[in-house]
Protein backbone atom coordinates (compact mmCIF):
# COMPACT_ATOMS: atom_id res chain seq x y z
CA UNK A 1 0.00 0.00 0.00
CA UNK A 2 1.36 3.38 -1.01
CA UNK A 3 1.55 6.27 1.46
CA UNK A 4 -0.07 9.49 0.31
CA UNK A 5 2.52 11.94 1.54
CA UNK A 6 1.95 15.55 0.63
CA UNK A 7 5.20 17.22 -0.30
CA UNK A 8 5.11 20.98 -0.17
CA UNK A 9 7.53 23.10 -2.10
CA UNK A 10 9.71 25.61 -0.29
CA UNK A 11 7.62 28.37 -1.89
CA UNK A 12 4.38 26.91 -0.48
CA UNK A 13 5.93 26.64 2.98
CA UNK A 14 7.16 30.25 2.90
CA UNK A 15 3.79 31.43 1.61
CA UNK A 16 2.04 29.70 4.52
CA UNK A 17 4.46 31.36 6.95
CA UNK A 18 3.56 34.77 5.52
CA UNK A 19 -0.15 33.91 5.59
CA UNK A 20 0.16 32.86 9.25
CA UNK A 21 1.97 36.12 10.04
CA UNK A 22 -0.83 38.06 8.32
CA UNK A 23 -3.42 36.09 10.29
CA UNK A 24 -1.60 36.76 13.57
CA UNK A 25 -1.47 40.51 12.81
CA UNK A 26 -5.22 40.44 12.14
CA UNK A 27 -5.88 38.73 15.48
CA UNK A 28 -3.59 41.12 17.38
CA UNK A 29 -5.42 44.12 15.90
CA UNK A 30 -8.96 42.72 16.07
CA UNK A 31 -9.39 42.53 12.29
CA UNK A 32 -10.64 39.76 10.02
CA UNK A 33 -8.99 38.63 6.81
CA UNK A 34 -10.62 39.02 3.42
CA UNK A 35 -10.80 36.18 0.92
CA UNK A 36 -7.75 37.77 -0.76
CA UNK A 37 -5.38 37.10 2.15
CA UNK A 38 -3.72 34.04 0.62
CA UNK A 39 -3.30 35.80 -2.73
CA UNK A 40 -1.71 38.75 -0.93
CA UNK A 41 0.62 36.36 0.92
CA UNK A 42 1.77 34.91 -2.42
CA UNK A 43 2.40 38.37 -3.87
CA UNK A 44 4.28 39.44 -0.74
CA UNK A 45 6.52 36.39 -1.05
CA UNK A 46 7.21 37.16 -4.72
CA UNK A 47 7.95 40.87 -4.16
CA UNK A 48 9.59 40.92 -0.73
CA UNK A 49 10.36 37.43 0.55
CA UNK A 50 9.87 36.30 4.11
CA UNK A 51 12.17 38.92 5.64
CA UNK A 52 10.03 41.90 4.51
CA UNK A 53 6.59 40.25 4.41
CA UNK A 54 4.89 43.19 6.16
CA UNK A 55 5.40 45.58 3.25
CA UNK A 56 2.34 46.56 1.21
CA UNK A 57 2.47 45.04 -2.28
CA UNK A 58 0.05 47.67 -3.60
CA UNK A 59 2.13 50.63 -2.37
CA UNK A 60 5.67 49.22 -2.43
CA UNK A 61 7.46 52.57 -2.33
CA UNK A 62 5.62 53.90 0.72
CA UNK A 63 7.55 52.96 3.86
CA UNK A 64 4.67 54.23 6.02
CA UNK A 65 2.23 51.65 4.63
CA UNK A 66 2.68 48.09 5.87
CA UNK A 67 0.56 45.41 7.59
CA UNK A 68 -1.38 47.01 10.44
CA UNK A 69 0.54 50.29 10.23
CA UNK A 70 -1.26 53.51 11.15
CA UNK A 71 -2.04 54.02 7.43
CA UNK A 72 -3.41 50.48 7.15
CA UNK A 73 -5.57 50.91 10.26
CA UNK A 74 -6.81 54.28 8.99
CA UNK A 75 -7.83 52.70 5.66
CA UNK A 76 -9.72 49.96 7.50
CA UNK A 77 -11.57 52.46 9.68
CA UNK A 78 -12.48 54.67 6.70
CA UNK A 79 -13.32 52.10 4.03
CA UNK A 80 -13.74 48.79 5.87
CA UNK A 81 -10.63 47.20 4.32
CA UNK A 82 -6.95 48.00 4.06
CA UNK A 83 -5.38 49.40 0.89
CA UNK A 84 -4.55 45.97 -0.57
CA UNK A 85 -7.83 44.39 0.58
CA UNK A 86 -6.23 41.87 2.92
CA UNK A 87 -7.58 43.02 6.32
CA UNK A 88 -11.13 44.08 7.11
CA UNK A 89 -13.22 45.27 10.03
CA UNK A 90 -14.85 42.57 12.13
C-alpha positions in Angstrom: 0.0 0.0 0.0 1.4 3.4 -1.0 1.5 6.3 1.5 -0.1 9.5 0.3 2.5 11.9 1.5 2.0 15.5 0.6 5.2 17.2 -0.3 5.1 21.0 -0.2 7.5 23.1 -2.1 9.7 25.6 -0.3 7.6 28.4 -1.9 4.4 26.9 -0.5 5.9 26.6 3.0 7.2 30.2 2.9 3.8 31.4 1.6 2.0 29.7 4.5 4.5 31.4 7.0 3.6 34.8 5.5 -0.2 33.9 5.6 0.2 32.9 9.2 2.0 36.1 10.0 -0.8 38.1 8.3 -3.4 36.1 10.3 -1.6 36.8 13.6 -1.5 40.5 12.8 -5.2 40.4 12.1 -5.9 38.7 15.5 -3.6 41.1 17.4 -5.4 44.1 15.9 -9.0 42.7 16.1 -9.4 42.5 12.3 -10.6 39.8 10.0 -9.0 38.6 6.8 -10.6 39.0 3.4 -10.8 36.2 0.9 -7.7 37.8 -0.8 -5.4 37.1 2.2 -3.7 34.0 0.6 -3.3 35.8 -2.7 -1.7 38.7 -0.9 0.6 36.4 0.9 1.8 34.9 -2.4 2.4 38.4 -3.9 4.3 39.4 -0.7 6.5 36.4 -1.1 7.2 37.2 -4.7 8.0 40.9 -4.2 9.6 40.9 -0.7 10.4 37.4 0.5 9.9 36.3 4.1 12.2 38.9 5.6 10.0 41.9 4.5 6.6 40.3 4.4 4.9 43.2 6.2 5.4 45.6 3.2 2.3 46.6 1.2 2.5 45.0 -2.3 0.1 47.7 -3.6 2.1 50.6 -2.4 5.7 49.2 -2.4 7.5 52.6 -2.3 5.6 53.9 0.7 7.5 53.0 3.9 4.7 54.2 6.0 2.2 51.6 4.6 2.7 48.1 5.9 0.6 45.4 7.6 -1.4 47.0 10.4 0.5 50.3 10.2 -1.3 53.5 11.2 -2.0 54.0 7.4 -3.4 50.5 7.2 -5.6 50.9 10.3 -6.8 54.3 9.0 -7.8 52.7 5.7 -9.7 50.0 7.5 -11.6 52.5 9.7 -12.5 54.7 6.7 -13.3 52.1 4.0 -13.7 48.8 5.9 -10.6 47.2 4.3 -6.9 48.0 4.1 -5.4 49.4 0.9 -4.6 46.0 -0.6 -7.8 44.4 0.6 -6.2 41.9 2.9 -7.6 43.0 6.3 -11.1 44.1 7.1 -13.2 45.3 10.0 -14.8 42.6 12.1 
